[in-house]
Amino acid sequence: MVALLILGGLLLIITGLVWLVMLAFGTSLLWGFGSLLPPVTLAYVFSHWRTARRAVALAAMGFIPLVVGLAMMAAEDPQRLQEILSLHWLEGEENAVSDLDIRLSGELNGQRFVPLQADLVDGILSLREGQDFYARRELTIRLGHQPEGALQLDVLPKDPGPQPEIEISWLLPEQELPEARRIPRGYTLHLDLQPVEPNRLAGDFHLVLPPKFATTLTGHLEVFTDRLRYRDGRVDTTYDSRDTLAYVIRDYLQRRFATRDVELAPLATPSFPAKELNLEVEARIAGQPQHLTLELLKNQAQEWRVRRDRFPPLSEPAAPALPDQASEPEQPVAESARPVDRRLRFSLQRLLSNPGQYQELRMRVYTARGSTAEGRFAGIDRDGRILIRRNLGGAGAASFSLAADEVQRIELLEP
């Protein structure tokens, strides 16, 4: 509805302007050519008002649905309106520059593949082309484990035993969801990635899939090994990611309780972009479980920090004891318990019957049409549709919904 109002208003304005130019040409060729310039157009309107008034009225009527549509979009999705008005979409993705040294040549599904984003997190190597929620083209290699140090791997088509699963996906302009293909074996893969400080791997990459997939890729690859970003050798706390928030919270707890013995439980995935966040934090501090509610915000330098953080830097050596409870607000202590692996016996029926148990957990959904979507479970709406949200890093977050009868298979990817 919003898009129709905006497009309808623009169509009326353009029609009125074209009509006005035609009337100017009907008056004289001089007025006609001159009306192609805005100042002369205004002069024609004032000097030939009786002739031009109907075209001006039609163009003016177009502003009514245009303004109404923009106002509705501002109320429903202000971020989208800001992106449209900023005109960044006119620049195109070809002008985007990657922070990584990626020099790969090849194709994916028969199309030239130029990834600008690459990371190896939780044992999943991902190469993406495109900045939207769904990548224009994406290559995923599920290694099954997160390597520590160098990563060296060679796979041949006839190698026995289980091999890393490869998935390729692509999104055509006329499609709402990307198409995906999984290749469990029958491919050639060579990885020789060496650690690069502080959080990268770089080296040779070579991949050849079976001919029917029309996918080959070779060259130099550099990937991030976590979702932290660095600036001048220090963690960039302006970058929007869950790992950045975890770093800020861990540093805060170490200084608050005067100990480096802080183990932070995984945080719920927040929605970016944001200026303020309220997070429930589970941590083990000096061997004691703690449950805290922290409010994080961005300061004037756009850096994430914990509100009312006035604790001094941690001295060396760190004091192992907790501070006097009289000087700190009493925090409720949670009982230590081994987390339950919710992947056991997970199914679509269990998700629909008890959605709260799986809130903010990462899932992969396979639809009946052969598409694949991956993100974090955000709940079930009033119509019973499954909501999945995916974090875009600095670009923000996006979500989509699927009816239960569209889901062919669903997997839970973390405990």
Sine and cosine of phi, psi and omega as CSV:
sin_phi,cos_phi,sin_psi,cos_psi,sin_omega,cos_omega
0.00,0.00,-0.71,0.71,-0.01,-1.00
-0.89,0.45,-0.70,0.72,-0.01,-1.00
-0.90,0.44,-0.62,0.79,0.02,-1.00
-0.90,0.43,-0.65,0.76,0.04,-1.00
-0.89,0.46,-0.72,0.70,-0.03,-1.00
-0.91,0.41,-0.73,0.68,0.00,-1.00
-0.91,0.42,-0.64,0.77,0.04,-1.00
-0.89,0.46,-0.67,0.74,0.03,-1.00
-0.90,0.45,-0.68,0.73,0.03,-1.00
-0.90,0.44,-0.62,0.78,0.01,-1.00
-0.90,0.44,-0.67,0.74,0.03,-1.00
-0.90,0.44,-0.65,0.76,0.00,-1.00
-0.90,0.43,-0.72,0.70,0.00,-1.00
-0.90,0.44,-0.67,0.74,0.02,-1.00
-0.88,0.48,-0.68,0.73,0.03,-1.00
-0.89,0.45,-0.65,0.76,0.00,-1.00
-0.93,0.38,-0.65,0.76,0.04,-1.00
-0.89,0.45,-0.67,0.74,0.04,-1.00
-0.88,0.48,-0.64,0.77,0.00,-1.00
-0.89,0.45,-0.66,0.76,0.02,-1.00
-0.91,0.41,-0.64,0.77,0.03,-1.00
-0.89,0.45,-0.64,0.77,0.05,-1.00
-0.90,0.43,-0.60,0.80,0.02,-1.00
-0.91,0.42,-0.66,0.75,0.06,-1.00
-0.90,0.43,-0.54,0.84,0.05,-1.00
-0.93,0.37,-0.45,0.89,0.04,-1.00
-0.96,0.27,-0.78,0.63,0.07,-1.00
-0.20,-0.98,0.36,-0.93,0.04,-1.00
-0.91,0.42,-0.57,0.82,-0.01,-1.00
-0.89,0.45,-0.73,0.68,0.06,-1.00
-0.90,0.43,-0.59,0.81,-0.02,-1.00
-0.89,0.45,-0.78,0.62,0.01,-1.00
-0.93,0.36,-0.57,0.82,0.01,-1.00
-0.93,0.37,-0.52,0.86,-0.03,-1.00
-0.94,0.35,-0.18,0.98,0.08,-1.00
-0.95,0.32,-0.25,0.97,0.08,-1.00
-0.98,-0.21,0.77,-0.63,-0.09,-1.00
-0.80,0.60,-0.69,0.72,-0.01,-1.00
-0.88,0.48,-0.64,0.77,0.00,-1.00
-0.94,0.35,-0.55,0.84,0.05,-1.00
-0.87,0.50,-0.71,0.70,0.04,-1.00
-0.88,0.47,-0.64,0.77,0.02,-1.00
-0.90,0.44,-0.63,0.78,0.03,-1.00
-0.90,0.43,-0.66,0.76,-0.01,-1.00
-0.87,0.49,-0.71,0.70,-0.04,-1.00
-0.94,0.34,-0.59,0.81,-0.06,-1.00
-0.99,0.11,-0.37,0.93,0.01,-1.00
-0.77,-0.64,0.80,0.60,-0.10,-0.99
-0.88,0.48,-0.66,0.76,-0.06,-1.00
-0.89,0.46,-0.53,0.85,0.02,-1.00
-0.99,0.15,-0.63,0.78,-0.16,-0.99
-1.00,-0.02,-0.15,0.99,-0.19,-0.98
-0.90,0.43,-0.56,0.83,-0.02,-1.00
-0.93,0.38,-0.65,0.76,0.05,-1.00
-0.92,0.40,-0.63,0.77,0.04,-1.00
-0.91,0.42,-0.63,0.77,0.02,-1.00
-0.90,0.44,-0.64,0.77,0.02,-1.00
-0.90,0.44,-0.70,0.71,0.03,-1.00
-0.90,0.44,-0.63,0.78,0.00,-1.00
-0.91,0.41,-0.59,0.80,0.03,-1.00
-0.89,0.46,-0.48,0.88,0.01,-1.00
-0.92,0.39,-0.40,0.91,0.00,-1.00
-0.94,0.33,-0.40,0.92,-0.03,-1.00
-0.91,0.41,-0.84,0.54,0.04,-1.00
-0.91,0.40,-0.49,0.87,0.03,-1.00
-0.89,0.45,-0.74,0.67,-0.01,-1.00
-0.92,0.40,-0.65,0.76,0.03,-1.00
-0.89,0.45,-0.69,0.73,0.01,-1.00
-0.90,0.44,-0.68,0.73,0.03,-1.00
-0.91,0.42,-0.61,0.79,0.03,-1.00
-0.91,0.42,-0.66,0.76,0.04,-1.00
-0.91,0.42,-0.64,0.77,0.04,-1.00
-0.91,0.41,-0.62,0.79,0.03,-1.00
-0.89,0.46,-0.55,0.83,0.01,-1.00
-0.98,0.21,-0.60,0.80,-0.08,-1.00
-1.00,0.05,-0.67,0.74,-0.10,-0.99
-0.57,-0.82,0.97,0.23,-0.06,-1.00
-0.89,0.45,-0.51,0.86,0.00,-1.00
-0.90,0.43,-0.66,0.75,0.03,-1.00
-0.90,0.43,-0.66,0.75,0.03,-1.00
-0.89,0.46,-0.65,0.76,0.02,-1.00
-0.90,0.44,-0.64,0.77,0.02,-1.00
-0.91,0.41,-0.61,0.79,0.01,-1.00
-0.92,0.38,-0.72,0.70,-0.05,-1.00
-0.94,0.34,-0.42,0.91,0.00,-1.00
-0.95,0.30,-0.32,0.95,0.04,-1.00
0.91,0.42,0.33,0.94,0.06,-1.00
-0.91,0.41,-0.42,0.91,-0.03,-1.00
-0.92,0.38,-0.30,0.95,0.04,-1.00
-0.96,0.27,-0.36,0.93,-0.06,-1.00
-0.95,0.30,-0.49,0.87,0.00,-1.00
0.99,0.14,0.39,-0.92,-0.02,-1.00
-0.99,0.17,-0.24,0.97,-0.02,-1.00
-0.90,0.43,-0.42,0.91,-0.02,-1.00
-1.00,0.08,-0.06,1.00,-0.02,-1.00
-0.93,0.38,0.58,-0.82,-0.01,-1.00
-0.88,-0.48,0.72,-0.69,-0.02,-1.00
-1.00,0.04,0.54,-0.84,0.11,-0.99
-0.98,0.19,-0.13,0.99,-0.07,-1.00
-0.96,-0.29,0.41,-0.91,0.07,-1.00
-1.00,0.01,1.00,0.06,-0.02,-1.00
-0.93,-0.38,0.91,-0.41,0.02,-1.00
-0.79,-0.61,0.98,0.22,-0.04,-1.00
-0.92,-0.40,0.55,-0.84,0.10,-1.00
-0.78,-0.62,0.64,-0.77,0.01,-1.00
0.46,-0.89,-0.27,-0.96,-0.06,-1.00
-0.60,-0.80,0.36,-0.93,0.07,-1.00
-0.77,-0.64,0.85,-0.53,-0.05,-1.00
0.82,0.57,0.60,0.80,0.03,-1.00
0.99,0.17,0.02,1.00,0.01,-1.00
-0.91,-0.40,0.55,-0.84,0.02,-1.00
-0.85,0.53,0.75,-0.67,-0.09,-1.00
-0.89,-0.45,0.90,-0.45,-0.02,-1.00
-0.80,-0.60,0.99,0.13,-0.02,-1.00
-0.95,0.31,0.64,-0.76,0.08,-1.00
-0.93,-0.36,-0.25,0.97,0.02,-1.00
-0.85,-0.52,0.70,-0.71,0.02,-1.00
-0.48,-0.88,0.75,-0.67,0.06,-1.00
-0.50,-0.87,0.39,-0.92,0.06,-1.00
-0.79,-0.62,1.00,-0.07,-0.09,-1.00
-0.78,-0.63,0.72,-0.69,0.01,-1.00
0.84,0.55,0.57,0.82,0.05,-1.00
0.97,0.23,0.22,0.98,-0.01,-1.00
-0.88,-0.47,0.90,-0.44,0.06,-1.00
-1.00,-0.03,0.86,-0.51,-0.10,-1.00
-0.80,-0.60,0.76,-0.65,0.10,-0.99
-0.86,-0.51,0.84,-0.55,-0.10,-1.00
-0.83,-0.55,0.60,-0.80,0.15,-0.99
-0.86,-0.52,0.89,-0.46,-0.05,-1.00
0.89,-0.46,0.50,-0.86,-0.08,-1.00
-0.97,-0.26,-0.03,1.00,-0.08,-1.00
-0.99,0.14,0.03,-1.00,0.01,-1.00
-0.84,0.54,-0.75,0.66,0.13,-0.99
-1.00,-0.10,0.78,-0.63,0.03,-1.00
-0.93,0.37,0.54,-0.84,0.09,-1.00
-0.88,0.47,-0.70,0.72,0.13,-0.99
-0.58,-0.81,0.62,-0.78,-0.06,-1.00
-0.55,-0.83,0.64,-0.77,0.08,-1.00
-0.87,-0.50,0.79,-0.61,-0.01,-1.00
-0.80,-0.60,0.74,-0.67,0.06,-1.00
-0.84,-0.54,0.90,-0.44,-0.01,-1.00
-1.00,-0.07,0.98,-0.20,-0.05,-1.00
-0.98,0.21,-0.43,0.90,0.00,-1.00
1.00,-0.02,-0.21,0.98,0.02,-1.00
-0.45,-0.89,0.45,-0.89,0.05,-1.00
-1.00,-0.04,0.92,-0.40,-0.06,-1.00
-0.94,0.33,0.53,-0.85,0.14,-0.99
-0.93,-0.37,0.87,-0.48,-0.09,-1.00
1.00,0.01,-0.54,-0.84,-0.07,-1.00
-0.94,0.35,0.44,-0.90,0.06,-1.00
-0.84,-0.55,0.91,-0.41,0.03,-1.00
-0.81,-0.59,0.83,-0.57,-0.09,-1.00
-0.49,-0.87,0.72,-0.69,0.07,-1.00
-0.74,-0.67,0.81,-0.59,-0.01,-1.00
-0.77,-0.64,0.74,-0.67,0.07,-1.00
-0.92,-0.39,0.37,-0.93,-0.09,-1.00
-0.84,0.55,-0.55,0.83,-0.09,-1.00
-0.98,-0.22,0.25,0.97,0.03,-1.00
-0.91,0.42,0.70,-0.71,0.02,-1.00
-0.99,0.16,0.13,-0.99,0.07,-1.00
0.98,0.19,0.11,-0.99,-0.01,-1.00
-0.92,0.39,0.62,-0.79,0.00,-1.00
-0.81,-0.59,0.35,-0.94,0.08,-1.00
-0.84,0.54,0.68,-0.73,0.01,-1.00
-0.99,0.10,0.72,-0.69,0.00,-1.00
-0.93,-0.35,0.67,-0.74,0.05,-1.00
-0.75,-0.67,0.74,-0.68,0.11,-0.99
-0.89,-0.46,0.58,-0.81,0.02,-1.00
-0.60,-0.80,0.48,-0.88,0.01,-1.00
-0.52,-0.85,0.49,-0.87,-0.03,-1.00
-0.84,-0.54,0.90,-0.44,0.05,-1.00
-1.00,0.08,0.43,-0.90,-0.06,-1.00
-0.84,0.54,-0.54,0.84,-0.06,-1.00
-1.00,0.03,0.04,1.00,-0.06,-1.00
-0.98,-0.21,0.55,-0.84,0.09,-1.00
-1.00,0.02,-0.57,0.82,0.02,-1.00
-0.87,-0.50,0.54,-0.84,-0.01,-1.00
-0.96,0.28,0.43,-0.90,0.16,-0.99
-1.00,0.01,0.54,-0.84,-0.06,-1.00
-0.65,-0.76,0.52,-0.85,0.09,-1.00
-0.71,-0.70,0.68,-0.73,0.03,-1.00
-0.95,-0.32,0.69,-0.72,-0.03,-1.00
-0.82,-0.58,0.98,-0.19,-0.05,-1.00
-0.98,0.21,-0.41,0.91,-0.01,-1.00
-0.28,-0.96,0.01,-1.00,0.01,-1.00
1.00,0.04,0.27,0.96,-0.04,-1.00
-0.86,-0.51,0.18,-0.98,0.08,-1.00
-0.91,-0.41,0.79,-0.61,-0.04,-1.00
-0.66,-0.75,0.73,-0.68,0.10,-1.00
-0.74,-0.67,0.85,-0.53,0.05,-1.00
-0.81,-0.59,0.78,-0.63,0.11,-0.99
-0.63,-0.78,0.99,0.12,-0.09,-1.00
-0.94,-0.33,0.78,-0.62,-0.02,-1.00
-0.94,-0.34,0.54,-0.84,-0.02,-1.00
-0.90,0.45,0.65,-0.76,0.11,-0.99
-0.78,-0.63,0.85,-0.52,-0.03,-1.00
-0.89,0.45,0.57,-0.82,0.02,1.00
-1.00,-0.07,-0.40,0.92,-0.12,-0.99
-0.54,-0.84,0.75,0.66,-0.04,-1.00
-0.70,-0.71,0.36,-0.93,0.20,-0.98
-0.82,-0.57,0.63,-0.77,-0.03,-1.00
-0.58,-0.82,0.56,-0.83,0.03,-1.00
0.31,-0.95,-0.41,-0.91,-0.10,-1.00
-1.00,0.10,0.60,-0.80,0.04,-1.00
-0.67,-0.75,0.74,-0.67,0.01,-1.00
-0.55,-0.83,0.81,-0.59,-0.03,-1.00
-0.62,-0.78,0.73,-0.68,0.11,-0.99
-0.71,-0.71,0.89,-0.46,0.05,-1.00
-1.00,-0.04,0.26,-0.97,0.07,-1.00
-0.80,0.60,0.51,-0.86,-0.14,-0.99
-0.81,0.59,-0.55,0.83,-0.06,-1.00
-0.91,0.42,-0.31,0.95,0.00,-1.00
-1.00,-0.03,-0.16,0.99,0.08,-1.00
0.75,0.66,0.77,0.64,-0.07,-1.00
-0.71,-0.70,0.88,-0.48,0.12,-0.99
-0.65,-0.76,0.57,-0.82,-0.04,-1.00
-0.45,-0.89,0.76,-0.65,0.00,-1.00
-0.47,-0.88,0.48,-0.88,0.03,-1.00
0.63,-0.78,-0.42,-0.91,-0.03,-1.00
-0.99,-0.15,0.73,-0.68,-0.05,-1.00
-0.79,-0.62,0.66,-0.76,0.13,-0.99
-0.78,-0.63,0.72,-0.69,-0.06,-1.00
-0.74,-0.67,0.46,-0.89,0.19,-0.98
-0.99,0.13,0.60,-0.80,0.04,-1.00
-0.98,-0.18,-0.02,1.00,0.14,-0.99
-0.39,-0.92,-0.07,-1.00,-0.04,-1.00
-0.97,-0.26,0.55,0.84,0.18,-0.98
-0.99,-0.11,0.51,-0.86,0.11,-0.99
-0.83,-0.56,0.51,-0.86,-0.10,-1.00
-0.86,-0.51,0.51,-0.86,0.06,-1.00
-0.65,-0.76,0.86,-0.51,-0.03,-1.00
0.82,0.57,0.64,0.77,0.06,-1.00
0.99,0.16,0.02,1.00,0.00,-1.00
-0.86,-0.52,0.43,-0.90,0.01,-1.00
-0.89,0.45,0.77,-0.64,0.03,-1.00
-0.99,0.12,0.98,-0.20,-0.05,-1.00
-0.99,0.15,0.06,1.00,0.12,-0.99
-1.00,0.08,-0.25,0.97,-0.07,-1.00
-0.97,0.23,0.73,-0.68,-0.04,-1.00
-1.00,0.07,0.96,-0.28,0.11,-0.99
-0.30,-0.95,0.33,-0.94,0.02,-1.00
-0.91,0.41,-0.57,0.82,0.02,-1.00
-0.91,0.41,-0.58,0.81,0.06,-1.00
-0.90,0.44,-0.70,0.71,0.03,-1.00
-0.89,0.46,-0.65,0.76,0.02,-1.00
-0.89,0.46,-0.63,0.78,0.03,-1.00
-0.90,0.45,-0.71,0.71,-0.01,-1.00
-0.90,0.44,-0.69,0.72,-0.02,-1.00
-0.92,0.39,-0.67,0.74,0.01,-1.00
-0.88,0.47,-0.69,0.73,0.04,-1.00
-0.89,0.45,-0.65,0.76,0.02,-1.00
-0.89,0.46,-0.72,0.69,-0.03,-1.00
-0.92,0.39,-0.59,0.81,0.04,-1.00
-0.89,0.45,-0.66,0.75,0.01,-1.00
-0.97,0.24,-0.58,0.82,-0.02,-1.00
-0.92,0.39,-0.69,0.73,-0.04,-1.00
-0.99,-0.17,0.12,0.99,0.10,-1.00
0.81,0.58,0.72,0.69,0.06,-1.00
-0.42,-0.91,0.58,-0.82,0.07,-1.00
-1.00,0.02,-0.05,1.00,-0.01,-1.00
-0.99,0.10,0.97,0.22,-0.02,-1.00
-0.80,-0.60,0.87,-0.50,0.09,-1.00
-0.92,-0.40,0.89,-0.46,-0.10,-0.99
-0.98,-0.19,0.78,-0.62,0.08,-1.00
-0.95,0.31,0.40,-0.91,0.01,-1.00
-0.83,0.55,0.68,-0.73,0.00,-1.00
-1.00,0.08,0.46,-0.89,0.15,-0.99
-0.91,0.40,0.58,-0.81,-0.04,-1.00
-0.95,0.30,0.89,-0.45,0.01,-1.00
-0.99,0.15,0.22,-0.98,0.05,-1.00
-0.99,-0.11,0.86,-0.52,0.05,-1.00
-0.94,-0.33,0.45,-0.90,-0.03,1.00
-0.97,0.24,0.40,-0.91,0.00,-1.00
-0.41,-0.91,0.41,-0.91,0.07,-1.00
-0.96,-0.27,-0.48,0.88,0.02,-1.00
-0.66,-0.75,0.57,-0.82,0.00,-1.00
-0.63,-0.78,0.66,-0.75,0.15,-0.99
-0.94,-0.34,0.86,-0.51,-0.10,-1.00
-0.82,-0.57,0.66,-0.75,0.17,-0.99
-1.00,0.01,0.84,-0.54,-0.14,-0.99
-0.89,-0.46,0.79,-0.61,0.14,-0.99
-0.95,-0.31,0.78,-0.62,-0.04,-1.00
-0.53,-0.85,0.38,-0.92,0.13,-0.99
-0.91,-0.42,0.92,-0.40,-0.10,-0.99
-0.91,-0.42,0.89,-0.45,-0.05,-1.00
0.80,0.61,0.63,0.78,0.04,-1.00
1.00,0.09,-0.08,1.00,-0.03,-1.00
-0.96,-0.28,0.79,-0.61,0.04,-1.00
-0.94,0.33,0.64,-0.77,-0.01,-1.00
-0.70,-0.72,0.58,-0.82,0.12,-0.99
-0.83,-0.55,0.85,-0.53,-0.06,-1.00
-0.75,-0.66,0.50,-0.87,0.15,-0.99
-0.94,-0.34,0.91,-0.43,-0.08,-1.00
-0.90,-0.44,0.59,-0.81,0.08,-1.00
-0.94,-0.33,0.87,-0.49,0.01,-1.00
-0.95,-0.30,0.58,-0.81,0.00,-1.00
-0.54,-0.84,0.24,-0.97,0.07,-1.00
-0.99,-0.15,0.75,-0.66,0.00,-1.00
-0.99,0.14,-0.20,-0.98,-0.06,-1.00
-0.90,0.43,-0.45,0.89,0.04,-1.00
-1.00,0.06,0.15,0.99,0.01,-1.00
0.91,0.42,0.46,0.89,0.05,-1.00
-0.99,-0.14,0.64,-0.77,0.04,-1.00
-0.96,0.29,0.68,-0.74,0.09,-1.00
-0.44,-0.90,0.27,-0.96,0.02,-1.00
-1.00,0.02,0.73,-0.69,-0.01,-1.00
-0.87,0.49,0.64,-0.77,0.00,-1.00
0.88,0.47,0.57,0.82,0.08,-1.00
-1.00,0.04,0.98,-0.22,0.02,-1.00
-0.83,-0.55,0.35,0.94,-0.05,-1.00
-0.99,0.13,0.66,-0.75,-0.05,-1.00
-0.95,0.31,0.27,-0.96,0.06,-1.00
-0.85,0.53,0.50,-0.86,-0.02,-1.00
-0.95,0.30,0.77,-0.64,-0.03,-1.00
-0.98,0.19,0.28,-0.96,0.07,-1.00
-0.91,-0.41,0.77,-0.63,-0.08,1.00
-0.97,0.26,0.39,-0.92,-0.05,-1.00
-0.94,0.34,0.64,-0.77,0.06,-1.00
-0.97,0.25,0.80,-0.60,-0.08,-1.00
-0.98,0.20,-0.30,0.95,-0.13,-0.99
-1.00,0.04,0.47,-0.88,0.10,-1.00
-0.96,0.28,0.53,-0.85,0.03,-1.00
-0.92,0.39,0.24,-0.97,-0.01,-1.00
-0.86,0.51,0.79,-0.61,-0.04,-1.00
-0.88,0.47,-0.34,0.94,-0.03,-1.00
-0.94,0.33,-0.47,0.88,-0.03,-1.00
-1.00,0.00,-0.12,0.99,-0.01,-1.00
-0.85,-0.52,0.56,-0.83,0.08,-1.00
-0.90,0.44,0.64,-0.77,-0.03,-1.00
-0.91,0.40,0.76,-0.64,0.00,-1.00
-0.95,-0.31,0.72,-0.69,0.05,-1.00
-0.90,0.43,0.67,-0.74,-0.03,-1.00
-0.98,-0.19,0.81,-0.58,0.02,-1.00
-1.00,0.01,0.54,-0.84,0.03,-1.00
-0.94,0.33,0.63,-0.77,0.02,-1.00
-0.95,0.31,0.77,-0.64,0.00,-1.00
-0.50,-0.87,0.60,-0.80,0.03,-1.00
-0.96,0.27,0.81,-0.59,-0.03,-1.00
-0.89,0.45,0.59,-0.81,-0.01,-1.00
-1.00,0.08,0.73,-0.69,0.04,-1.00
-0.98,0.20,0.97,-0.22,-0.08,-1.00
-0.98,0.22,-0.05,1.00,0.07,-1.00
-0.95,0.32,-0.37,0.93,0.00,-1.00
-0.92,0.39,0.80,-0.60,0.04,-1.00
0.85,0.52,0.43,0.90,0.04,-1.00
-0.95,0.31,0.65,-0.76,0.01,-1.00
-0.43,-0.90,0.20,-0.98,0.03,-1.00
-0.89,0.45,-0.61,0.79,0.01,-1.00
-0.90,0.44,-0.66,0.75,0.04,-1.00
-0.91,0.42,-0.61,0.79,0.02,-1.00
-0.90,0.43,-0.69,0.73,-0.03,-1.00
-0.94,0.33,-0.54,0.84,-0.03,-1.00
-0.98,0.18,-0.47,0.88,-0.03,-1.00
-0.61,-0.79,0.94,0.34,-0.08,-1.00
-0.92,0.40,-0.49,0.87,-0.03,-1.00
-0.89,0.47,-0.44,0.90,-0.02,-1.00
-0.94,0.33,-0.36,0.93,-0.09,-1.00
-0.90,-0.43,0.28,0.96,-0.03,-1.00
-0.87,0.49,0.72,-0.69,0.07,-1.00
0.91,0.40,0.28,0.96,0.09,-1.00
-1.00,-0.03,0.54,-0.84,-0.05,-1.00
-0.98,0.20,0.74,-0.68,-0.06,-1.00
-0.70,-0.71,0.35,-0.93,0.12,-0.99
-0.81,-0.58,0.78,-0.63,-0.08,-1.00
-0.89,-0.45,0.75,-0.66,0.09,-1.00
-0.94,-0.35,0.84,-0.54,-0.04,-1.00
-1.00,-0.02,0.23,-0.97,-0.02,-1.00
-0.92,0.38,-0.34,0.94,0.01,-1.00
-1.00,0.05,0.07,1.00,0.05,-1.00
1.00,-0.01,0.11,0.99,0.02,-1.00
-1.00,0.04,0.37,-0.93,0.00,-1.00
-0.78,-0.62,0.70,-0.71,0.05,-1.00
-0.72,-0.69,0.62,-0.78,-0.04,-1.00
-0.71,-0.70,0.66,-0.75,0.00,-1.00
0.06,-1.00,-0.30,-0.95,-0.02,-1.00
-0.96,-0.28,0.67,-0.74,-0.05,-1.00
-0.93,0.36,0.84,-0.54,-0.06,-1.00
-0.94,-0.34,0.12,0.99,0.06,-1.00
0.90,-0.44,-0.15,-0.99,0.00,-1.00
-0.81,-0.58,0.77,-0.64,-0.06,-1.00
-0.99,0.14,-0.08,-1.00,-0.08,-1.00
-0.90,0.44,-0.45,0.90,-0.01,-1.00
-1.00,0.02,0.12,0.99,0.02,-1.00
0.98,0.21,0.31,0.95,0.01,-1.00
-1.00,0.02,0.61,-0.79,-0.03,-1.00
-0.99,0.15,0.79,-0.61,-0.02,-1.00
-0.98,-0.22,0.80,-0.60,0.02,-1.00
-0.84,-0.54,0.74,-0.67,0.01,-1.00
-0.87,-0.50,0.67,-0.75,0.01,-1.00
-0.84,-0.55,0.74,-0.67,0.00,-1.00
-0.98,0.18,0.73,-0.68,-0.01,-1.00
-0.97,-0.25,0.31,0.95,-0.03,-1.00
0.94,0.34,-0.74,-0.67,-0.02,-1.00
-0.93,0.37,-0.30,0.95,-0.02,-1.00
-0.99,0.15,-0.07,1.00,0.01,-1.00
0.96,-0.27,-0.42,-0.91,-0.02,-1.00
-0.66,-0.75,0.40,-0.91,0.03,-1.00
-0.63,-0.77,0.34,-0.94,-0.04,-1.00
-0.63,-0.78,0.34,-0.94,0.08,-1.00
-0.54,-0.84,0.26,-0.97,-0.05,-1.00
-0.78,-0.62,0.52,-0.85,-0.01,-1.00
-0.71,-0.70,0.69,-0.72,0.12,-0.99
-0.95,0.30,0.49,-0.87,-0.07,-1.00
-0.88,0.48,-0.56,0.83,-0.03,-1.00
-0.97,0.25,-0.18,0.98,0.08,-1.00
-1.00,0.09,-0.28,0.96,-0.10,-0.99
-1.00,0.07,0.87,-0.49,0.07,-1.00
-1.00,0.05,-0.62,0.78,0.02,-1.00
-0.42,-0.91,0.55,-0.84,0.01,-1.00
-0.67,-0.74,0.68,-0.74,-0.04,-1.00
-0.84,-0.54,0.64,-0.77,0.13,-0.99
-1.00,-0.09,0.81,-0.59,-0.17,-0.99
-0.98,-0.21,-0.03,1.00,0.04,-1.00
-0.53,-0.85,0.40,-0.92,-0.09,-1.00
-0.87,0.50,0.00,0.00,0.00,0.00
